[in-house]
Amino acid sequence: MTTLLSLNLKKNNGVLYNNKKNLIIKFYVDKTSENKKKILNEYKGYTWYFKELSKINKNKFFLKKKSYSLLLTAFKGEKFSSYNNMIYKSNLVKKIINHYKLIWPKENKVPFHGDLTFENVIFLKNKKLIFVDWEYFKKKEEWGLDLCHFLISLIVLPALSSGKKKIDSEELKLFKSYWNITFYKKNFNYLKNPILFIKNFFYNNDHFLFKISDTMKNQINKSIL
């Protein structure tokens, strides 16, 4: 039996679940060149990621690409909203940071997920986790750029959802502690102005980075110096 799990009219895509084969089918409604490229990107991203995961836990993953859809192993676990201003105070943040450090190679240039937020992480019952939705995948970007995007999303998305123009001081302290854990003694180009740097990867002004107030930008830049 196949069940429709979600249908995003804004992104023009949806997700089906085949419980008999335990597969997820991600599909795009409109057959455009842009959507075809997103499926290809996602296929390439998952191909690399599943290969690296298999080295760690010896699991096998199913992955098959069609022109405007992607079939892959279904992962049963829990997802959290990126707009929850309490979630970044949990130990789940460190689990995501540690997962990245475990899977990604210790090199200057590494694969780039492109949109790492809490909503693109599934926490499995075995205390492991999986990164999903690889449509913005790129083969080579600077190490940690995904974590940079993730950490900024932690404090910006809840603030934006509440209509705030400023980040609370306590939240900034937590952000700075996570940032230091991740980027201690790192000297990548994007760390000089991470918000401006990452914005170049997105052509859609709906992305949260385009909605950050100047006050928030200054707060974040001061916190990471």
C-alpha positions in Angstrom: 0.0 0.0 0.0 1.3 3.5 -0.9 0.4 6.5 1.3 0.8 10.2 0.5 2.8 11.6 3.4 3.1 15.1 2.2 2.4 17.4 -0.7 4.1 20.8 -0.8 2.4 23.0 -3.3 5.0 25.8 -2.8 7.9 23.5 -3.7 5.8 21.6 -6.1 6.8 18.2 -4.7 5.4 15.4 -2.6 6.4 12.3 -0.7 4.9 8.8 -0.9 5.5 5.9 1.4 5.3 2.3 0.2 4.9 0.2 3.4 5.2 -3.1 1.6 8.7 -2.3 0.3 9.6 0.2 3.0 10.4 2.8 0.5 10.0 6.6 0.2 9.1 8.1 -3.2 9.9 11.7 -3.5 8.4 13.3 -6.6 7.9 16.6 -8.4 4.6 17.4 -9.9 5.8 19.7 -12.8 8.2 18.1 -15.2 10.6 21.0 -15.6 14.4 21.1 -16.2 14.8 22.7 -12.7 13.0 19.9 -11.0 14.9 17.3 -13.0 18.1 18.9 -11.8 17.0 18.8 -8.2 16.3 15.0 -8.4 19.7 14.5 -10.0 21.3 16.6 -7.2 19.5 14.6 -4.6 20.5 11.3 -6.1 24.1 12.3 -6.2 23.9 13.5 -2.6 22.3 10.4 -1.3 24.7 8.2 -3.3 27.7 9.8 -1.6 26.0 9.9 1.9 24.8 6.3 1.8 28.3 5.1 0.8 29.8 6.9 3.8 27.1 5.6 6.2 27.7 2.1 5.0 31.4 2.3 6.0 30.3 3.1 9.6 27.3 0.8 10.2 27.6 -1.7 7.4 23.9 -1.1 6.5 22.7 -1.3 2.9 20.4 1.4 1.4 18.1 1.3 -1.6 18.3 4.2 -4.0 16.9 4.6 -7.5 16.5 7.7 -9.6 13.9 8.4 -12.3 13.5 11.6 -14.2 11.3 13.4 -11.7 11.2 11.1 -8.8 13.5 9.4 -6.3 13.0 6.1 -4.5 15.0 5.3 -1.4 14.9 3.4 1.9 12.4 4.7 4.4 13.8 5.8 7.7 11.5 5.5 10.7 12.2 8.0 13.4 11.3 11.4 14.7 11.6 14.9 13.1 11.6 18.2 14.9 10.5 21.6 13.6 13.2 24.2 13.0 10.9 26.8 14.4 10.9 25.3 17.9 12.9 27.7 20.0 13.5 25.0 22.7 14.9 22.3 20.4 18.4 23.8 20.1 18.7 23.7 23.9 18.7 19.9 23.8 21.6 17.5 23.2 20.2 16.8 19.7 22.3 19.7 18.4 25.5 18.1 19.5 24.4 14.8 17.9 24.0 16.6 14.6 27.4 18.2 14.9 29.1 14.9 15.9 27.3 13.1 13.0 28.8 15.5 10.5 32.2 15.3 12.0 32.0 11.5 11.9 30.8 11.1 8.3 32.4 14.0 6.5 36.1 13.7 5.6 38.7 15.8 7.3 39.5 17.8 4.2 39.2 21.5 3.3 36.8 20.7 0.4 33.9 18.3 1.1 30.4 17.4 -0.2 27.8 20.0 0.7 24.2 19.1 1.8 23.1 22.7 1.2 20.0 23.0 3.4 20.9 21.4 6.8 18.2 22.3 9.4 16.4 20.3 12.1 13.6 19.5 9.6 16.1 17.7 7.3 17.3 15.4 10.1 15.5 12.1 11.2 16.4 10.8 14.6 16.1 7.0 14.5 15.1 4.8 17.4 18.6 3.3 17.7 20.0 6.7 18.8 21.4 7.3 15.3 20.3 9.9 12.8 20.0 10.5 9.1 20.3 13.7 7.0 17.6 13.9 4.3 16.5 16.1 1.4 19.7 16.6 -0.6 18.3 18.6 -3.5 20.9 21.4 -3.0 23.8 19.0 -3.0 27.2 20.2 -4.3 30.3 18.0 -4.7 32.9 20.4 -3.2 32.5 23.2 -0.7 34.5 24.2 2.4 34.3 21.9 5.4 31.7 22.8 7.9 29.6 25.0 5.7 26.5 22.8 6.4 27.1 23.2 10.1 27.4 26.9 9.7 24.0 27.0 7.9 22.5 24.7 10.6 23.7 26.7 13.6 22.5 30.0 12.1 19.1 28.4 11.4 18.8 27.3 15.1 18.5 30.8 16.4 17.1 32.6 13.3 14.1 30.5 12.3 12.4 30.6 15.8 13.0 34.3 16.0 11.5 34.9 12.5 8.5 32.7 13.2 7.8 34.9 16.3 8.1 38.1 14.3 11.3 39.2 16.2 13.9 41.5 14.7 16.4 40.7 17.4 17.9 37.5 18.9 17.6 37.0 22.7 20.9 37.2 24.6 20.5 33.7 26.2 20.0 32.2 22.7 23.1 34.0 21.4 25.2 32.5 24.3 24.1 29.0 23.3 24.7 29.7 19.7 28.2 30.9 20.5 29.0 27.8 22.5 27.9 25.5 19.7 29.8 27.6 17.2 33.0 27.4 19.3 32.6 23.6 19.6 32.3 23.3 15.8 34.8 25.9 14.5 37.4 26.2 17.2 40.7 27.2 15.4 39.1 26.9 12.0 39.9 29.6 9.4 37.6 29.1 6.4 36.7 31.9 4.1 32.9 31.8 4.8 33.5 32.3 8.6 34.3 36.0 7.9 30.7 36.7 6.8 28.7 33.4 6.8 25.3 34.8 6.1 26.4 36.7 3.0 28.4 33.7 1.8 25.6 31.1 2.1 23.0 33.4 0.5 24.9 33.0 -2.8 23.8 29.4 -2.9 20.1 30.2 -3.0 18.2 31.9 -5.8 14.9 31.9 -4.0 14.3 35.0 -1.8 12.0 32.8 0.4 15.0 31.3 2.1 15.3 32.4 5.7 18.7 34.0 5.2 17.1 36.7 3.0 14.7 37.6 5.9 17.3 38.2 8.6 17.2 41.7 10.0 20.4 43.8 10.0 20.3 43.6 13.8 20.3 39.8 13.7 23.2 39.9 11.2 25.3 42.1 13.5 24.4 40.0 16.5 25.5 36.8 14.8 28.7 38.3 13.3 29.7 39.7 16.7 29.1 36.3 18.4 31.4 34.4 16.1 34.3 36.9 16.1 
